């Protein structure tokens, strides 16, 4: 299932509404979907465990805002399980953006999902972040994005150079 296809199995519209609500509540400045679920927006679907929501906190400390986010969403019926918040049983992780992820978040692609405005990391940004992390699954994600998405190669090269990153040999 592609991220832009409505589905009863993933409560994505609920996640987007909640993230937008965090802006309205003054808890965060902005947010965007990153990680594997963002990659699915650009490539053939694959299994992923959760949604990674990157946010720019009002307070610039790395973990700033996370306790307030958890408290706010729990008051709206979300449950906590380890580092995840659960909406209708689906795990969502909120991650404070900094450095590369903050730049990526600010340049994220605006989308509409079931009438709810959302933002998703650009494919080039997903590749750069995967290159910076370098796990086996990140190398596989890079290869998949290079093969299946319509990347702006010049933009990607500039991004990689600016952040002193190299693509792994695939």
Protein Blocks (a to p, Z undefined) as FASTA:
>chain_A
ZZklccfkbckklmmmmmmmmmmnopafbdcdehjllmmmmmccdddfbdcdddddfblc
fkgoklmmmmmmmmnopacehjbcceehiacdddddehjlmmmmmmpccddeehiacddd
dfklmmmmmmmnopaklmmmmmmmmmmmccdfklmmmmmmmnopacddZZ
